[in-house]
Amino acid sequence: MKQKRRKQHNQRFEVLSGEGRRFSFSRLKQALFFYILLFIALVVIVQVGYHWLGEQFLSWRLQIVAAEPGVMQQEIMVKGVVTRQEIVIKAPADGLVLQITAAGERVPAGTELIKLGVVSQAEIQAMRGSEGQEPDKDLWRQLITYWQQIFAAENEGKAEQNEETDNNTQQQTVGGSGENAFEEILTICNEHPGHISYYIDGWEAYNGSLYLSGEEYDQNIREGIITAEGDLVEAGQPIIKVVDNWHWFFNVVLPLYPGRLVAELPVVEIVFNFAPYEPVQADLYCFEIDEPGHEVHLTFIIEKQLAGFDQARWAEASLIYRRRQGIIVPAEAVFEKELTSGVYLNQGGRVVFAPVTVIEKQEEKIMVDGIAPFNLVISRPELVEEGQRLR
């Protein structure tokens, strides 16, 4: 074994030279072409990225925005009294409200509004109860049951028979104890057409101008009542009212500014808190300027029926007294140059000064005239100069 290894060790090996990898000009051209394309692609990517990022950075740094067409409105929050032409109908006698027409509708004159079952004052006192005495609910039930029978008979077409029975019963009641029937059933109708309401708050006598502060209204506030079927009423008690819903009034008190300005406008727009999604047009009805009190009193007339208008008395509202359309830019973009208001525009990458006329200003926005819609406005003019190239 050792001799074999020694023999192998003594053997000499000869390295044969091979052909190797020969130089190829075509392969060089392919590699060179590949690297050139790669370099061009990198250059394009860098330029596009630089251009895009540069514009984004420039736009962010100079706060470049497009001048947009829009609307600016001047408004003021107001509080005031709502007045209406309201005719209150009072109960002609003591009695029980048996039937009532649905409120919230406009009805012609002569419409049956309420049926009133007349009862004596003693019966009313018994049904209401007095100190130390429980209300007589049985008597109330008897009267209601009696009326329900009459009403059912009328619906079944037995009016004639019911009328004869009613007359006999009334004669017995008037001449008798009056415990089981009404002395009389009265039908109350309206003499004037209008919107029917059963909400009565005690301000119905005021029609037109009524100027109150919030404190004055609170000091004179009155709890409203609503008449319903089954109510006991006394003679002379207000039970229903007819509201002229063709027009109603809103009375406000403003400071001299903008009160004087509003007083010069024949029409404004009002959005009431009880109808926030229904702006209405309001015509100026009358006004007075209180110079010593530094106030302007204004009354607006409204000719549109809003949901809840018949129960609104003290209302809050947004009074919009001016609305203009124009080009709106950021307030910081407008500056003075040689006593002329203007803005800097980015026109094709060059800073250009454009004179403008300020129409309206609200907080951080200004409405101007003198530039076209969607011009690129530089909101930080202190960072550039006229004629400067931006790229």
PyMOL commands that set and color helices and strands:
alter all, ss='L'
color gray80, all
select helices_A, chain A and resi 2-10+25-62+121-128+137-155+159-175+214-219+256-263+331-333+381-383
alter helices_A, ss='H'
color red, helices_A
select strands_A, chain A and resi 64-66+68-90+95-100+106-107+112-118+184-189+194-197+199-200+225-226+232-233+238-255+267-272+280-290+295-302+314-330+335-337+340-347+350-355+357-362+365-369+376-378
alter strands_A, ss='S'
color yellow, strands_A
deselect
rebuild
show_as cartoon
